[in-house]
Amino acid sequence: MELRLTEIFHSLQGESRTVGRPTVFVRLTGCPQRCVWCDTEYAFSGGEKWSLAAILEEVAALGAQYVTVTGGEPLAQPSCLPLLKTLCDEGYQVSLETGGAMDIAGVDERVSVVMDLKAPGSGEQHNNRLSNIALLKAHHQVKFVLADRKDYDWARFMLDQYQLHQRVSDVLFSPVQGTLAPGDLANWIVEDRLPVRFQLQLHKLLWNDARGR
């Protein structure tokens, strides 16, 4: 079994509920979505083929207990599912960052799914696989990346419509860097008393979104 990878690296988790924890990132190549604010376009194509054994060896060598499988869109590669299972079998705490357009039904139950719901400003709202919402579990997370007030109002509606804060451990609201002022988003959340977690992408603050960090 092989997977096409863009990179494997060790850094601090930049977002989600494990923000700040040393983490090994396994970035798979390829993505069917084209969000207008995407910051990992370099993972859309290229990459190199890795065997499952080689991935496990590199993850072990990097030495972190937390592993995040990301992309691109990792679920676009069918072999992502056995990779996730094997990482869990090896005793790692595993999270999956997925864009919300692919079916999450086959993801190992031990994995913490961090699933985007794409707001209108992303240009990918039409590809949200809303049937995934019924598959979300208590240890999963839902992420909204927001570009403006329209995106925020849409996310607030989705939060209420699907009672997302009661389905998952954390609902994450993030501003698009350079587009929506973080203070504006924070003020809206406080004013509306939303049951969500505001977050900024730590890796961008520390390393200006440098690749491999």
SVG drawing of the C-alpha trace seen along z (x, -y; Angstrom):
<svg xmlns="http://www.w3.org/2000/svg" viewBox="-32 -44 46 46">
<polyline fill="none" stroke="black" stroke-width="0.4" points="0.0,0.0 1.3,-3.4 0.2,-7.0 1.3,-10.2 2.8,-12.6 3.8,-16.2 5.7,-16.3 6.1,-14.8 7.4,-17.1 7.5,-17.8 6.1,-21.1 3.6,-22.6 0.0,-22.0 -1.2,-25.4 -5.0,-25.0 -7.7,-22.8 -8.1,-21.8 -4.5,-20.5 -3.0,-23.8 0.6,-24.2 1.3,-20.5 4.3,-19.0 2.8,-17.0 4.0,-15.1 2.2,-16.2 1.6,-13.8 0.5,-15.9 -1.1,-13.9 -1.1,-15.3 -4.2,-16.2 -7.4,-18.0 -10.7,-18.3 -11.6,-21.7 -10.2,-25.1 -10.9,-27.4 -10.1,-31.0 -8.1,-31.5 -6.2,-28.2 -2.7,-28.3 -1.5,-24.9 -1.9,-25.0 1.5,-23.4 -0.1,-20.2 -2.6,-20.1 -0.2,-18.1 3.2,-16.5 4.5,-14.8 6.2,-11.4 4.9,-7.9 5.5,-6.4 4.8,-3.0 2.9,-2.6 5.9,-1.1 8.1,-4.1 5.5,-6.6 5.4,-4.7 9.2,-4.6 9.4,-8.4 6.6,-9.2 8.4,-7.1 11.7,-8.8 10.2,-12.3 9.1,-11.3 5.8,-13.0 2.8,-11.3 0.3,-13.4 0.0,-12.8 -2.1,-14.9 -3.0,-13.6 -3.7,-16.6 -3.6,-17.8 -4.7,-18.8 -7.6,-16.6 -6.3,-13.4 -9.5,-11.4 -9.2,-11.9 -6.7,-9.0 -8.5,-5.7 -5.3,-4.5 -5.7,-7.3 -8.2,-5.1 -5.8,-2.2 -3.1,-4.8 -5.3,-6.3 -6.2,-2.9 -2.5,-1.8 -1.4,-5.0 -4.1,-4.4 -3.0,-0.8 0.6,-2.1 -0.7,-4.0 -0.5,-7.6 -3.2,-10.2 -4.4,-10.8 -6.4,-13.7 -7.6,-14.1 -8.0,-17.5 -10.6,-17.2 -12.3,-19.8 -15.8,-18.4 -16.5,-17.3 -15.5,-13.6 -17.4,-10.9 -16.0,-10.4 -18.0,-7.2 -14.9,-5.0 -12.6,-6.9 -11.4,-4.9 -13.5,-5.7 -10.3,-6.5 -9.4,-9.4 -10.4,-12.9 -11.9,-14.3 -11.4,-18.1 -14.0,-18.8 -14.4,-22.1 -17.7,-23.5 -17.0,-25.8 -18.5,-29.2 -19.8,-31.2 -16.6,-33.2 -14.5,-30.1 -16.1,-29.5 -16.7,-25.9 -19.9,-26.0 -21.7,-24.0 -19.4,-21.0 -20.2,-20.7 -21.2,-17.1 -23.9,-17.8 -24.6,-14.1 -21.3,-14.0 -22.8,-16.0 -24.9,-13.0 -21.6,-11.0 -19.8,-13.4 -18.9,-12.1 -18.3,-13.7 -14.5,-13.7 -14.6,-15.3 -14.3,-19.0 -15.9,-21.3 -14.0,-24.3 -15.3,-27.4 -12.8,-29.7 -14.5,-33.0 -13.7,-35.9 -16.4,-38.5 -19.6,-39.2 -21.6,-37.2 -19.5,-34.1 -19.9,-34.6 -23.7,-34.9 -23.8,-31.8 -21.7,-29.9 -23.8,-31.1 -26.9,-29.7 -25.2,-26.4 -24.2,-26.2 -27.8,-26.6 -29.4,-24.6 -27.4,-21.5 -26.6,-22.2 -23.0,-21.5 -21.7,-22.5 -23.7,-19.5 -22.4,-17.1 -18.7,-17.6 -16.1,-18.6 -15.2,-21.9 -16.6,-24.2 -13.7,-26.4 -14.1,-29.8 -11.1,-31.3 -10.6,-34.5 -9.0,-34.4 -5.6,-35.9 -5.4,-39.4 -9.0,-39.5 -11.1,-39.5 -9.6,-41.3 -9.3,-38.9 -10.6,-41.4 -13.8,-41.8 -14.5,-38.1 -13.7,-37.9 -16.1,-40.8 -18.9,-39.1 -18.5,-35.9 -18.5,-37.6 -21.5,-39.8 -23.5,-36.8 -22.2,-34.6 -21.6,-31.7 -20.5,-28.3 -17.5,-28.2 -13.7,-28.4 -12.0,-31.4 -8.7,-30.5 -5.8,-32.0 -3.4,-29.8 -0.4,-29.6 2.0,-28.5 1.3,-31.7 2.0,-33.9 5.2,-32.1 6.7,-31.3 4.6,-33.3 3.2,-30.1 6.6,-28.8 6.4,-25.4 7.3,-22.5 6.6,-24.5"/>
</svg>
